[in-house]
Amino acid sequence: MTHIGVADVAGLEAATHTLRALDYEHGGGACAAAVLAQLSTGRRLLGGIASTEVRTRLHVALADLHNLAGWILFDLGRAEAARSHFDSALELAIEAGNDSLAANVHYRLGRVFLHHNAFDEALREFEASGQAAAGSGLELAIVDANLAWTHAKTGASAEAVALLARAQENFAAADAGSAPDWARFFTANDLVAMVGTVHADLVEAGELEHVEHAVTALSEAVEGYPEDMARSRVFCLISLSTTSFLAGEVEEAVDLGHTAVRGRSPSVRPAPPIA
């Protein structure tokens, strides 16, 4: 039986880091095959002999890779396969005692349910994420923003706006340096994008008084995303185009739609920015 050491797990962690960066910049279509191949290789390590410390680290590394695979498959419209990987990630994270990673998996499961309009299930997963986050300000800001988004999808404007305010408070109080790796992606610009997205969904629910908030925040987010964040910028442009159309600015909406198409990335999931 093969002996598994720290170097084996470190190699798996490094591969996951590289593949996540590729997904973040170009979308799931750019790296799905590579992620699944790496996962197949990584899971073989479970059959090896390892110390308790190394095995725990291996479980965390594999949970993280399953988490990435689930997000990528979700990005490609394969929801059932995505949920299977998230379930595996959650099982491994819990076994390793990694509450922060479990919080991240619950959050991503919530996003899957939200995308498919399963709002009760989405709320359940986001709330589970908040409980596992154990008081981390940045994690709680992410959870609150997504809870706000879920309520906005149902047209519950009071709840959505209150949760957005709480997300902004948690973000302002957060210590990014002590936040877990998975939460550090959530920048001030991502929060602005989520503010715009929530108000845009309230506009879609028929509450046109949210148009100005949506347009202002989404426009700021589009300008704030760098070149390597093409996917997030495209999602903001799509939401901005829809909001402009609903506000009666048809020509502006068409122009924004064309801009979004020109900046498309290899993702098939029609959703607002990842957060």
C-alpha contacts under 8 A as a table, 3 or more apart, distances in Angstrom:
res1	aa1	res2	aa2	distance
1	M	47	G	7.74
1	M	48	G	5.90
1	M	49	I	6.69
2	T	47	G	7.80
2	T	48	G	4.86
2	T	49	I	6.06
3	H	48	G	5.45
3	H	49	I	4.61
3	H	50	A	5.99
4	I	8	D	6.25
4	I	9	V	7.83
4	I	45	L	6.85
4	I	48	G	5.78
4	I	49	I	5.71
4	I	50	A	5.07
4	I	54	V	7.61
5	G	8	D	5.47
5	G	9	V	6.85
5	G	50	A	6.55
5	G	54	V	6.55
6	V	9	V	5.31
6	V	10	A	6.04
6	V	54	V	6.13
7	A	10	A	4.95
7	A	11	G	6.09
8	D	11	G	5.26
8	D	12	L	6.53
9	V	12	L	5.05
9	V	13	E	6.23
9	V	54	V	7.57
9	V	57	R	7.12
9	V	58	L	5.71
9	V	61	A	7.04
10	A	13	E	5.00
10	A	14	A	6.11
11	G	14	A	5.12
11	G	15	A	6.21
12	L	15	A	5.17
12	L	16	T	6.26
12	L	38	Q	7.94
12	L	42	G	6.69
12	L	61	A	6.81
13	E	16	T	5.14
13	E	17	H	6.24
13	E	61	A	5.84
14	A	17	H	5.06
14	A	18	T	6.33
15	A	18	T	5.19
15	A	19	L	6.16
15	A	38	Q	7.75
16	T	19	L	5.12
16	T	20	R	5.95
16	T	35	V	7.76
16	T	64	D	7.69
16	T	65	L	6.04
16	T	68	L	7.87
17	H	20	R	5.22
17	H	21	A	6.34
18	T	21	A	5.26
18	T	22	L	6.41
19	L	22	L	5.02
19	L	23	D	6.22
19	L	31	C	6.71
19	L	34	A	7.77
19	L	35	V	6.75
20	R	23	D	5.06
20	R	24	Y	6.03
20	R	68	L	6.85
21	A	24	Y	5.04
21	A	25	E	6.25
22	L	25	E	5.36
22	L	26	H	5.97
22	L	27	G	7.33
22	L	30	A	7.15
22	L	31	C	6.79
23	D	26	H	5.31
23	D	27	G	4.54
23	D	28	G	5.22
23	D	29	G	7.87
23	D	30	A	6.59
23	D	31	C	6.31
23	D	72	I	7.37
24	Y	27	G	5.88
24	Y	229	M	7.21
24	Y	231	R	7.77
25	E	228	D	5.25
25	E	229	M	5.59
25	E	230	A	6.61
25	E	231	R	6.93
26	H	29	G	7.64
26	H	30	A	6.10
26	H	230	A	7.34
26	H	231	R	6.84
26	H	265	S	5.86
26	H	266	P	6.36
26	H	267	S	7.99
27	G	30	A	5.96
27	G	31	C	7.74
27	G	72	I	7.55
27	G	75	D	7.33
27	G	231	R	6.81
27	G	265	S	6.16
27	G	266	P	5.34
27	G	267	S	5.22
28	G	31	C	5.74
28	G	32	A	5.65
28	G	71	W	7.94
28	G	72	I	4.58
28	G	73	L	7.01
28	G	75	D	5.77
28	G	76	L	6.37
28	G	266	P	6.72
28	G	267	S	5.92
29	G	32	A	5.77
29	G	72	I	7.69
29	G	76	L	6.80
29	G	266	P	5.12
29	G	267	S	5.96
30	A	266	P	6.61
31	C	34	A	5.27
31	C	35	V	6.16
32	A	35	V	5.21
32	A	36	L	6.28
32	A	69	A	7.24
32	A	72	I	6.35
32	A	73	L	7.31
33	A	36	L	5.31
33	A	37	A	6.13
34	A	37	A	5.09
34	A	38	Q	6.10
35	V	38	Q	5.09
35	V	39	L	6.11
35	V	65	L	7.65
35	V	68	L	7.82
35	V	69	A	6.27
36	L	39	L	4.96
36	L	40	S	6.24
36	L	69	A	6.70
37	A	40	S	5.15
37	A	41	T	6.39
38	Q	41	T	5.08
38	Q	42	G	5.97
39	L	42	G	4.92
39	L	43	R	6.05
39	L	62	L	7.39
39	L	65	L	6.57
39	L	66	H	7.15
40	S	43	R	5.48
40	S	44	R	6.81
41	T	44	R	5.56
41	T	45	L	7.46
42	G	45	L	5.59
42	G	46	L	7.75
42	G	62	L	6.83
43	R	46	L	5.54
43	R	47	G	7.91
43	R	62	L	7.08
44	R	47	G	5.82
44	R	48	G	7.60
45	L	48	G	5.35
46	L	55	R	7.94
46	L	58	L	7.81
50	A	53	E	7.97
50	A	54	V	5.90
50	A	55	R	5.72
51	S	54	V	5.22
51	S	55	R	6.02
52	T	55	R	5.13
52	T	56	T	6.13
53	E	56	T	5.29
53	E	57	R	6.33
54	V	57	R	5.06
54	V	58	L	6.04
55	R	58	L	4.86
55	R	59	H	6.19
56	T	59	H	5.13
56	T	60	V	6.40
56	T	96	A	5.32
57	R	60	V	5.11
57	R	61	A	6.17
57	R	96	A	7.58
58	L	61	A	4.99
58	L	62	L	6.07
59	H	62	L	5.19
59	H	63	A	5.96
59	H	92	L	5.48
59	H	93	A	6.79
59	H	95	E	7.62
59	H	96	A	6.10
60	V	63	A	4.99
60	V	64	D	6.12
60	V	92	L	6.59
60	V	93	A	5.74
60	V	96	A	6.29
60	V	98	N	7.29
60	V	101	L	7.95
61	A	64	D	5.11
61	A	65	L	6.28
62	L	65	L	4.94
62	L	66	H	6.05
62	L	89	A	7.24
62	L	92	L	7.37
63	A	66	H	5.10
63	A	67	N	6.02
63	A	88	S	6.93
63	A	89	A	4.02
63	A	90	L	6.85
63	A	91	E	7.84
63	A	92	L	5.35
63	A	93	A	5.73
63	A	101	L	8.00
64	D	67	N	4.91
64	D	68	L	6.26
64	D	89	A	6.59
64	D	101	L	7.46
65	L	68	L	5.00
65	L	69	A	6.15
65	L	89	A	7.74
66	H	69	A	4.94
66	H	70	G	6.06
66	H	85	H	5.19
66	H	86	F	6.38
66	H	88	S	6.64
66	H	89	A	5.18
67	N	70	G	5.15
67	N	71	W	6.32
67	N	85	H	6.44
67	N	86	F	5.50
67	N	89	A	5.52
67	N	105	V	6.44
68	L	71	W	5.14
68	L	72	I	6.19
69	A	72	I	5.15
69	A	73	L	6.12
69	A	82	A	7.07
69	A	85	H	6.53
70	G	73	L	5.21
70	G	74	F	6.08
70	G	81	A	7.11
70	G	82	A	3.96
70	G	83	R	6.43
70	G	84	S	7.45
70	G	85	H	4.96
70	G	86	F	5.54
71	W	74	F	5.04
71	W	75	D	6.13
71	W	82	A	6.51
71	W	108	R	7.13
72	I	75	D	4.87
72	I	76	L	6.37
72	I	82	A	7.62
73	L	76	L	4.95
73	L	77	G	6.36
73	L	78	R	5.19
73	L	79	A	6.78
73	L	81	A	6.68
73	L	82	A	5.16
74	F	77	G	5.11
74	F	78	R	5.32
74	F	79	A	5.18
74	F	81	A	7.91
74	F	82	A	5.37
74	F	112	V	6.90
74	F	269	R	7.44
75	D	78	R	7.53
75	D	267	S	5.85
75	D	268	V	6.28
75	D	269	R	5.16
76	L	267	S	5.99
76	L	268	V	5.29
76	L	269	R	6.14
77	G	268	V	6.41
77	G	269	R	5.94
78	R	81	A	5.64
78	R	82	A	6.14
79	A	82	A	4.91
79	A	83	R	6.16
79	A	112	V	6.94
80	E	83	R	5.18
80	E	84	S	6.37
81	A	84	S	5.12
81	A	85	H	6.50
82	A	85	H	5.28
82	A	86	F	6.25
83	R	86	F	4.93
83	R	87	D	6.03
83	R	109	L	6.90
83	R	112	V	7.82
84	S	87	D	5.13
84	S	88	S	6.36
85	H	88	S	5.05
85	H	89	A	6.10
86	F	89	A	4.89
86	F	90	L	6.06
86	F	105	V	6.23
86	F	108	R	7.83
86	F	109	L	6.80
87	D	90	L	5.12
87	D	91	E	6.21
88	S	91	E	5.16
88	S	92	L	6.27
89	A	92	L	5.28
89	A	93	A	6.03
89	A	102	A	7.86
89	A	105	V	6.92
90	L	93	A	5.08
90	L	94	I	6.05
90	L	101	L	7.92
90	L	102	A	5.61
90	L	105	V	6.12
90	L	106	H	7.70
91	E	94	I	5.35
91	E	95	E	6.15
92	L	95	E	5.03
92	L	96	A	6.15
93	A	96	A	5.11
93	A	97	G	6.17
93	A	98	N	5.28
93	A	99	D	7.18
93	A	101	L	6.13
93	A	102	A	5.61
94	I	97	G	4.91
94	I	98	N	6.01
94	I	99	D	6.88
94	I	102	A	6.49
95	E	98	N	7.78
98	N	101	L	5.59
98	N	102	A	6.37
99	D	102	A	4.94
99	D	103	A	6.11
99	D	132	A	5.45
99	D	133	A	6.75
99	D	134	A	7.93
100	S	103	A	5.00
100	S	104	N	6.41
100	S	132	A	6.41
100	S	133	A	5.60
100	S	134	A	7.91
100	S	180	P	6.92
101	L	104	N	4.97
101	L	105	V	6.31
101	L	182	W	7.67
102	A	105	V	5.10
102	A	106	H	6.21
102	A	129	S	7.26
102	A	132	A	6.72
103	A	106	H	5.20
103	A	107	Y	6.18
103	A	128	A	7.03
103	A	129	S	4.09
103	A	130	G	6.77
103	A	131	Q	7.63
103	A	132	A	4.99
103	A	133	A	5.52
104	N	107	Y	5.01
104	N	108	R	6.30
104	N	129	S	6.57
104	N	182	W	6.93
104	N	183	A	7.99
105	V	108	R	5.10
105	V	109	L	6.13
105	V	129	S	7.65
106	H	109	L	5.06
106	H	110	G	6.12
106	H	125	E	5.10
106	H	126	F	6.32
106	H	128	A	6.35
106	H	129	S	5.05
107	Y	110	G	5.01
107	Y	111	R	6.44
107	Y	125	E	6.17
107	Y	126	F	5.27
107	Y	128	A	7.99
107	Y	129	S	5.49
107	Y	143	V	7.04
108	R	111	R	4.95
108	R	112	V	6.46
109	L	112	V	5.09
109	L	113	F	6.41
109	L	122	A	7.38
109	L	125	E	6.41
110	G	113	F	5.18
110	G	114	L	6.00
110	G	121	E	6.99
110	G	122	A	4.20
110	G	123	L	6.86
110	G	124	R	7.51
110	G	125	E	4.85
110	G	126	F	5.56
111	R	114	L	4.95
111	R	115	H	6.05
111	R	122	A	6.68
112	V	115	H	5.29
112	V	116	H	6.56
112	V	122	A	7.63
113	F	116	H	5.22
113	F	117	N	6.27
113	F	118	A	4.97
113	F	119	F	6.69
113	F	121	E	6.15
113	F	122	A	4.99
114	L	117	N	5.00
114	L	118	A	5.62
114	L	119	F	5.69
114	L	121	E	7.85
114	L	122	A	5.26
114	L	150	T	6.57
115	H	118	A	7.59
115	H	271	A	7.38
118	A	121	E	5.59
118	A	122	A	6.17
119	F	122	A	4.91
119	F	123	L	6.10
119	F	150	T	6.40
119	F	154	T	7.93
120	D	123	L	5.20
120	D	124	R	6.25
121	E	124	R	5.02
121	E	125	E	6.29
122	A	125	E	5.25
122	A	126	F	6.16
122	A	150	T	7.24
123	L	126	F	5.15
123	L	127	E	5.99
123	L	147	L	6.45
123	L	150	T	7.01
124	R	127	E	5.23
124	R	128	A	6.17
125	E	128	A	4.99
125	E	129	S	6.13
126	F	129	S	4.92
126	F	130	G	6.30
126	F	143	V	5.92
126	F	146	N	7.22
126	F	147	L	6.55
127	E	130	G	5.03
127	E	131	Q	6.32
127	E	143	V	7.51
127	E	147	L	7.99
128	A	131	Q	5.09
128	A	132	A	6.24
129	S	132	A	5.18
129	S	133	A	6.05
129	S	143	V	6.90
130	G	133	A	5.05
130	G	134	A	7.22
130	G	135	G	7.98
130	G	139	E	7.38
130	G	140	L	5.91
130	G	143	V	6.03
131	Q	134	A	6.05
133	A	136	S	5.84
133	A	139	E	6.13
133	A	140	L	6.82
135	G	139	E	7.83
135	G	140	L	6.91
136	S	139	E	5.35
136	S	140	L	6.08
136	S	174	A	7.21
136	S	179	A	6.66
137	G	140	L	5.12
137	G	141	A	6.10
137	G	170	N	5.06
137	G	171	F	6.14
137	G	173	A	6.42
137	G	174	A	4.35
137	G	175	D	7.00
137	G	179	A	7.84
138	L	141	A	5.02
138	L	142	I	6.40
138	L	170	N	6.54
138	L	171	F	5.51
138	L	174	A	5.24
138	L	175	D	7.26
138	L	176	A	6.75
138	L	179	A	6.47
138	L	183	A	6.40
138	L	184	R	7.62
138	L	186	F	7.68
139	E	142	I	5.20
139	E	143	V	6.30
139	E	179	A	7.50
139	E	183	A	5.82
140	L	143	V	4.96
140	L	144	D	5.97
140	L	167	A	7.07
140	L	170	N	6.50
140	L	171	F	7.97
141	A	144	D	5.16
141	A	145	A	6.08
141	A	166	R	7.32
141	A	167	A	4.19
141	A	168	Q	6.69
141	A	169	E	7.72
141	A	170	N	5.11
141	A	171	F	5.31
142	I	145	A	5.22
142	I	146	N	6.32
142	I	167	A	6.90
142	I	183	A	7.72
142	I	186	F	7.32
142	I	275	A	6.73
143	V	146	N	5.21
143	V	147	L	6.11
143	V	167	A	7.72
144	D	147	L	4.95
144	D	148	A	6.07
144	D	163	L	5.58
144	D	164	L	6.63
144	D	166	R	6.68
144	D	167	A	5.02
145	A	148	A	5.05
145	A	149	W	6.24
145	A	163	L	6.56
145	A	164	L	5.60
145	A	167	A	5.50
145	A	191	L	7.63
145	A	194	M	6.59
145	A	195	V	7.71
146	N	149	W	4.81
146	N	150	T	6.17
146	N	275	A	7.96
147	L	150	T	5.08
147	L	151	H	6.33
147	L	160	A	7.37
147	L	163	L	6.87
148	A	151	H	5.22
148	A	152	A	6.09
148	A	159	E	6.83
148	A	160	A	4.08
148	A	161	V	6.80
148	A	162	A	7.71
148	A	163	L	5.11
148	A	164	L	5.81
148	A	198	V	6.76
149	W	152	A	4.97
149	W	153	K	6.26
149	W	160	A	6.56
149	W	194	M	7.68
149	W	197	T	7.36
149	W	198	V	5.05
149	W	201	D	7.74
150	T	153	K	5.18
150	T	154	T	6.85
150	T	160	A	7.74
151	H	154	T	5.25
151	H	155	G	6.41
151	H	156	A	5.19
151	H	157	S	7.07
151	H	159	E	6.41
151	H	160	A	5.28
152	A	155	G	4.87
152	A	156	A	5.48
152	A	157	S	5.89
152	A	159	E	7.95
152	A	160	A	5.43
152	A	198	V	5.81
152	A	199	H	7.45
152	A	201	D	5.78
152	A	202	L	5.42
152	A	205	A	7.90
153	K	156	A	7.56
153	K	198	V	7.95
153	K	201	D	5.88
153	K	202	L	6.97
153	K	205	A	7.31
154	T	205	A	7.48
155	G	201	D	7.79
155	G	202	L	5.82
155	G	205	A	5.41
156	A	159	E	5.74
156	A	160	A	6.21
157	S	160	A	4.98
157	S	161	V	5.97
157	S	202	L	6.65
158	A	161	V	5.38
158	A	162	A	6.16
159	E	162	A	5.20
159	E	163	L	6.13
160	A	163	L	5.24
160	A	164	L	6.18
160	A	198	V	7.31
161	V	164	L	5.04
161	V	165	A	6.31
162	A	165	A	5.17
162	A	166	R	6.37
163	L	166	R	4.93
163	L	167	A	6.06
164	L	167	A	4.96
164	L	168	Q	6.24
164	L	195	V	6.82
165	A	168	Q	5.14
165	A	169	E	6.27
166	R	169	E	4.99
166	R	170	N	6.12
167	A	170	N	5.15
167	A	171	F	6.05
168	Q	171	F	5.04
168	Q	172	A	6.10
168	Q	191	L	7.62
169	E	172	A	5.18
169	E	173	A	6.27
170	N	173	A	5.16
170	N	174	A	5.96
171	F	174	A	5.09
174	A	179	A	7.98
175	D	178	S	5.68
175	D	179	A	6.50
176	A	179	A	5.04
176	A	184	R	6.45
179	A	183	A	6.37
179	A	184	R	6.39
180	P	183	A	5.63
180	P	184	R	6.63
181	D	184	R	5.38
181	D	185	F	7.68
182	W	185	F	6.63
183	A	186	F	5.84
184	R	187	T	7.17
185	F	275	A	7.95
186	F	189	N	7.91
186	F	190	D	5.68
186	F	191	L	7.08
186	F	275	A	6.21
187	T	190	D	5.08
187	T	191	L	6.44
188	A	191	L	5.11
188	A	192	V	6.34
189	N	192	V	4.97
189	N	193	A	6.18
189	N	220	E	8.00
189	N	221	A	5.68
189	N	224	G	6.19
189	N	225	Y	7.17
190	D	193	A	4.93
190	D	194	M	6.21
190	D	221	A	7.20
190	D	273	P	7.56
190	D	274	I	7.93
190	D	275	A	6.43
191	L	194	M	5.02
191	L	195	V	6.20
191	L	275	A	7.86
192	V	195	V	5.02
192	V	196	G	6.28
192	V	217	A	5.66
192	V	218	L	7.16
192	V	220	E	7.35
192	V	221	A	5.94
193	A	196	G	5.10
193	A	197	T	6.08
193	A	217	A	6.30
193	A	218	L	5.60
193	A	220	E	7.88
193	A	221	A	5.15
193	A	222	V	7.99
193	A	236	C	6.90
193	A	273	P	6.77
194	M	197	T	4.85
194	M	198	V	6.04
194	M	273	P	7.27
194	M	275	A	7.46
195	V	198	V	5.32
195	V	199	H	6.34
195	V	214	A	7.25
195	V	217	A	6.42
195	V	218	L	7.88
196	G	199	H	5.26
196	G	200	A	5.95
196	G	213	H	6.65
196	G	214	A	4.28
196	G	215	V	6.79
196	G	216	T	7.35
196	G	217	A	4.62
196	G	218	L	4.82
197	T	200	A	4.94
197	T	201	D	6.19
197	T	214	A	6.70
197	T	218	L	7.14
197	T	236	C	7.57
197	T	239	S	6.82
197	T	272	P	6.61
198	V	201	D	5.24
198	V	202	L	6.39
198	V	214	A	7.57
199	H	202	L	5.00
199	H	203	V	6.29
199	H	210	H	5.48
199	H	211	V	7.06
199	H	213	H	6.36
199	H	214	A	4.86
200	A	203	V	4.98
200	A	204	E	6.34
200	A	210	H	7.03
200	A	211	V	6.79
200	A	214	A	5.08
200	A	215	V	7.80
200	A	239	S	6.73
200	A	240	L	7.55
200	A	243	T	5.91
201	D	204	E	4.87
201	D	205	A	6.21
202	L	205	A	4.87
202	L	206	G	6.60
202	L	207	E	5.58
202	L	208	L	7.63
202	L	210	H	6.63
203	V	206	G	5.16
203	V	207	E	4.69
203	V	208	L	4.95
203	V	209	E	7.37
203	V	210	H	5.78
203	V	211	V	6.14
203	V	243	T	6.80
203	V	246	L	7.54
204	E	207	E	7.11
204	E	208	L	7.98
204	E	243	T	7.33
204	E	246	L	7.35
207	E	210	H	6.18
208	L	211	V	5.45
208	L	247	A	7.19
209	E	212	E	7.17
210	H	213	H	5.41
210	H	214	A	6.14
211	V	214	A	5.12
211	V	215	V	6.05
211	V	243	T	6.76
211	V	244	S	7.95
211	V	247	A	6.89
212	E	215	V	5.25
212	E	216	T	5.99
213	H	216	T	5.32
213	H	217	A	6.12
214	A	217	A	5.42
214	A	218	L	5.94
214	A	240	L	7.52
214	A	243	T	7.42
215	V	218	L	5.28
215	V	219	S	5.85
215	V	240	L	6.24
215	V	243	T	7.23
215	V	244	S	7.59
216	T	219	S	5.36
216	T	220	E	6.24
217	A	220	E	5.13
217	A	221	A	6.15
218	L	221	A	4.96
218	L	222	V	6.16
218	L	236	C	5.94
218	L	237	L	7.53
218	L	239	S	7.75
218	L	240	L	6.18
219	S	222	V	5.21
219	S	223	E	6.37
219	S	236	C	7.96
219	S	240	L	7.40
220	E	223	E	5.24
220	E	224	G	6.08
221	A	224	G	4.91
221	A	225	Y	6.28
221	A	233	R	7.43
221	A	236	C	7.19
222	V	225	Y	5.67
222	V	233	R	5.21
222	V	236	C	6.27
222	V	237	L	6.93
223	E	226	P	7.98
225	Y	228	D	7.95
225	Y	229	M	5.81
225	Y	230	A	7.58
225	Y	232	S	7.45
225	Y	233	R	6.18
226	P	229	M	5.51
226	P	230	A	7.45
227	E	230	A	5.79
229	M	232	S	5.60
229	M	233	R	6.37
230	A	233	R	5.13
230	A	234	V	6.14
230	A	263	G	6.76
230	A	264	R	7.51
230	A	265	S	6.95
231	R	234	V	5.11
231	R	235	F	6.33
231	R	263	G	7.94
231	R	264	R	6.92
231	R	265	S	5.74
231	R	273	P	7.53
232	S	235	F	5.20
232	S	236	C	6.34
232	S	272	P	7.32
232	S	273	P	4.61
232	S	274	I	6.46
233	R	236	C	5.15
233	R	237	L	6.21
233	R	273	P	7.30
234	V	237	L	5.00
234	V	238	I	6.23
234	V	260	A	5.07
234	V	261	V	7.78
234	V	263	G	6.22
234	V	264	R	6.25
234	V	265	S	7.89
235	F	238	I	5.13
235	F	239	S	6.36
235	F	260	A	7.70
235	F	270	P	7.49
235	F	271	A	6.16
235	F	272	P	4.60
235	F	273	P	5.29
236	C	239	S	5.16
236	C	240	L	5.99
236	C	272	P	5.96
236	C	273	P	6.19
237	L	240	L	4.91
237	L	241	S	5.94
237	L	256	L	6.15
237	L	257	G	6.96
237	L	259	T	7.51
237	L	260	A	5.60
238	I	241	S	5.09
238	I	242	T	6.28
238	I	256	L	7.27
238	I	257	G	6.21
238	I	260	A	6.23
238	I	272	P	7.65
239	S	242	T	5.15
239	S	243	T	6.17
239	S	272	P	6.65
240	L	243	T	5.12
240	L	244	S	6.08
240	L	253	A	7.51
240	L	256	L	7.27
241	S	244	S	5.16
241	S	245	F	6.22
241	S	252	E	7.31
241	S	253	A	4.30
241	S	254	V	6.92
241	S	255	D	7.92
241	S	256	L	5.23
241	S	257	G	5.69
242	T	245	F	5.14
242	T	246	L	6.29
242	T	253	A	6.53
243	T	246	L	5.15
243	T	247	A	6.17
243	T	253	A	7.73
244	S	247	A	5.02
244	S	248	G	6.41
244	S	249	E	5.11
244	S	250	V	6.76
244	S	252	E	6.61
244	S	253	A	5.13
245	F	248	G	5.15
245	F	249	E	5.22
245	F	250	V	4.95
245	F	252	E	7.62
245	F	253	A	5.14
246	L	249	E	7.37
249	E	252	E	5.46
249	E	253	A	6.11
250	V	253	A	4.97
250	V	254	V	6.21
251	E	254	V	5.19
251	E	255	D	6.29
252	E	255	D	5.14
252	E	256	L	6.17
253	A	256	L	5.16
253	A	257	G	6.12
254	V	257	G	4.99
254	V	258	H	6.25
255	D	258	H	5.19
255	D	259	T	6.28
256	L	259	T	5.01
256	L	260	A	6.19
257	G	260	A	5.06
257	G	261	V	6.29
258	H	261	V	5.11
258	H	262	R	6.26
259	T	262	R	5.19
259	T	263	G	6.33
260	A	263	G	5.13
260	A	264	R	6.07
261	V	264	R	5.08
